[in-house]
């Protein structure tokens, strides 16, 4: 799951399930970017996130290493 904030700290955060610890863990993908829209997709077996980052006035592509 990916969550982006346009207020407060404006972080883009990835949440994943840790099977061994049986809990969710989180990782900051980007900070102070203010993601307005986020799309996760897979291409040739690799996972990506496309984000419209309002605060940095950019469209960013992030490759995930899960």
C-alpha positions in Angstrom: 0.0 0.0 0.0 1.2 3.5 -0.8 0.1 6.7 0.9 0.9 10.2 -0.1 0.2 13.4 1.9 -0.4 16.9 0.5 -0.4 18.5 3.9 1.8 18.2 7.0 5.1 16.5 6.2 4.0 15.7 2.6 5.7 12.3 2.5 5.2 9.4 0.2 5.1 6.2 2.2 5.2 2.5 1.3 3.6 0.0 3.7 4.4 -3.8 3.3 3.5 -6.9 5.4 6.4 -8.6 7.1 5.5 -12.3 7.3 8.1 -13.2 9.9 7.3 -10.4 12.3 3.6 -10.5 11.5 3.3 -6.7 11.3 3.2 -3.9 8.8 6.4 -2.0 8.2 6.8 1.3 6.4 9.5 3.0 4.3 9.6 6.6 3.1 9.8 6.6 -0.7 10.2 10.4 -0.8 9.8 13.3 1.6 8.3 16.7 1.3 7.0 15.9 -2.2 3.3 16.4 -1.6 2.0 13.6 -3.8 -1.4 14.5 -5.4 -1.9 11.2 -7.3 -0.1 7.9 -7.1 -0.2 4.8 -9.4 1.6 1.5 -8.7 2.3 -0.8 -11.7 4.4 -3.7 -12.7 6.4 -3.8 -15.9 8.4 -6.9 -17.0 8.3 -8.2 -13.4 9.5 -5.0 -11.8 7.4 -2.8 -9.6 7.1 1.0 -10.0 5.2 3.9 -8.5 4.3 6.9 -10.6 3.6 10.0 -8.5 2.4 13.6 -9.3 4.4 15.5 -6.8 2.7 18.8 -6.2 5.3 20.4 -3.9 8.2 19.7 -6.2 6.2 20.4 -9.4 7.2 17.1 -11.0 6.0 13.7 -12.1 8.3 11.2 -10.5 8.9 7.5 -11.3 10.1 5.3 -8.4 11.4 1.7 -8.8 10.5 -0.5 -5.9 12.9 -3.2 -4.6 10.5 -5.5 -2.7 
